[in-house]
Amino acid sequence: MDDDLFNLLSRVDTPTVCNAIEVVQGKRGFQGFTRGTMVCTEPGLAVVGYAATAQIAALAPPTEQPEVIRARRMAYYRAMFDAPRPCVAVIEDLDYPNCIGAYWGEVNTTIHKGFGLSGALTNGVVRDLGDLPQGFPVIAGSVGPSHGFVHVRSVGQPVRVMGLEVHQGDLVHADRHGAVVVPPDVRGSLATAIRKLQETERLVLDPARAPGFDFTDFEVAWAAFEKART
């Protein structure tokens, strides 16, 4: 992903990316996006980057020896630190849909931002909403007060977050609407598709926002819109 594509993706929302993928593919039916309503700690920002994946759990305390748990925790942080940039932490909470442990709070978000990650995507819990560092959005499944018995279960494997399967290194775009994985075969055409999509939508949006917009104006605008899409 070159800087131009990264900067463009950082400026658009996730629905635009979903639509642009369909433009590149020339059809509807793209499935690589989250389902259900998610919580975003910074609604005005999009998160863009390559996925660094892990699994956590928090309902019950770990049964392994403390040194094993600590070693896995440190391996997790090392993996996040070493992951290619830009990077998004994509964390599956294995307790879903009964998640109770907030892995993402003031301490963990600050650490990940300090490592240089762009943000986090999880089906789990976020907390400390008034104390999270700016510029590190967390898109989560819910908000809650406690960390429970939260601990890392595995690092680097494929994960499933709100119906979206994410593999290590996948290109992820996420915001207050949810998240999408950008298929590798569309990346080279994605910027052109986004710009085409924006130009096409303006054929309807500009007239609709103009004073005196009536049904005749709509018919003309919609005809131009449909022609541009074919």
N, C-alpha and C positions, 0 to 999 in steps of 0.2 A: 504494500500500500504506500503510494507516494504521498508527499506532503499535501499536494493539491487535493487529492481524494480525501485524505484525513480531514483537512480543513473544511471541505464541503460537507462531509458527513457530520462534522461537529456542529454545523449551522442548521441542519434540517432535522425534522422530527422522525420518529420511527415509522409512523404511517406513510410518510413520503418514501422512505426506503423500501417498505413493503410494496408500494405501488410501482416504484422504479424497477424492482426485481421482476415484477410481472411484465413491465414494458420490455425489458431485455429478453425475457423468456417468450414473449409474444402470446401469453395466455394467462388466464386466471387459474387458481388452484394451488398456488404456493402454500406450503404447510409449515415452514420453519419459523414459527413465531409462538409466543407465549399465549396462554389462555387465562381468562379470568382477570379480575381487577387487582392491580398491584399498587404498592405505596412507593412514592418517590420522594426522597428527602430534599431534593432541589429540583422542583418542577420545571424550571426554566432551562435546565441543562440537559444535553444528551451525552451519553457515555459511548465512546467508540474505542475498540481495541481488540487484541487477540486474547482469547480466553485462556486463563490459568485456572484449572478446575480442582475441586476438592469436595469431599463429603464430610458432614458433621452430624452430630446427634446430641440431644440435651435432656431428653425425658428421664433417662436413667443414668446413674454414674457408670463410668467405664469399669470393666472388670479386669483389664490387663494391669500389669505392674506399673507403678508410677514412672519408672524410668523408660518404659516402652511408650507410654503416653507422651512423656516429655520429648522423647526422641522424634516421635511422629510430628509433634507440634513444631519443633524446630526445623524439621524437614519441610514442613508446610511453608514456614516463613522463608526458608532458603529458596524454595521453588518460586514463591511470589517475587522475591528479590531478583532472581535470575531470569525470570520470564521475559520474552521479547517484548519490546515496547512499540507502540502503545499497548497497554495491557488492562484487561478487565478481570477481576476476580469473580469467578462463577461458582457459587457454592450451593450444593444440594443439601438441604436438611432432610435426613433420612426419617425424621419423625413426621414429615408432612403426611396428611393434612392436620396433624395435631401438634404443630411446632409450638414450643413454649420458651425456648432458650435463645436470647438475643446474642448472636455472635457478633453482630455489628453494633458497636456503641462508640463512645468517645475515644477510648483507648485504641481499639482495633482499627477504626477508620483512620485515625491519626497516623498509626504505624504504616498502613498501606499507602496512604497519601505520601508519607515521607519516603517510602520506597520508590515512588514515582508512578504508581498505578493510577488509572483514570477514574475508576469507580468500581462498584460491586453490583452483582446481580445474584439474587437468592430467592428461593421459595420460603425461606425462614424469616426470622424476626429481626427487627431493628429497634434500637432504643436510643436514649440520650438525645432526643431530637433538637433540643435547644443548645447542645454543646458539640455537635459534630463539626468538623472542619469544613470550611467552604471550599468548593471546587472538587469535591469528591462525592458525587451522588451515589446513593444506595437505592437500588430498586429492589424492593423486598415483598414478601408475601403478606406480612403483617407487622404491626407495632405491638410491643409488649414491654413490661418493666424489668423482667428478670433474665439472668443468663442461664438459669437452671444448672444442669450438669454439662454444659456445652463442652465438647471436645472433638478434635479432628479424628475422623475414622479412616480416611484414605486421601491420597493426593495424586492428581494427574490422570484419573480415569474419566471416561465419559460420564456425564451427569444429566439429570433430567430436572428442569426447573419450570414449573407451571406448564407442563405439557411440551416444553421445548427441549429437545436433546442437543446437548452441547459437548463437543469434543475439544480436547486440548488443542489450542492454536486456531480454533474457528474464529472468524471475524464477526464480532458481535456489535450490534447497535441497540441501545436501550435508552428509554426516557420514561416519562410519566405514563405512557400508554402501555408499556411492557417492553419486550425485547424481540429481536429478530437475528437469525444467523444468516449472513450474506454468503450464498453459495460461491465457491471458488470460480466457477465458470462464468459468473456474471460480473465479477469485479472489474474487468477491463472495460466494460461498457457501462458501468453504473453511473459515472459522472455525467455522461452524455444523456442517459436515460432520465436522470434527475432534472437536468436542465430542460429537456424536452417536455417532461411532465409539468414543470413549473410554467413554461411558456404556454402549453396547451390549456392549463387550468385558468390562466389569465384571460383567455378568450371568453370565459363565462364570468369570472370573478370581477373583472374591471367594469363591464356593463352593469352587473348586478349591484355594484357599489355606487354607481353614478346616480345623481339625482334624477327623478322622473322615470326610473326603470319601470317598464310596463311589459305586458305579455308579448307584444310585437318585438320589442327589444330582446326578450328572452328567446323567442323563436329563432331570430337571426343569430344570436350568440350561440345557441345550442347547436344549430346547424353547422356553424364554423367549428365548434368544439368536437362534434362527432366526426366531421371530415378530417380534422387534424389527428384524430385517434386511429384512423384506419390507414 
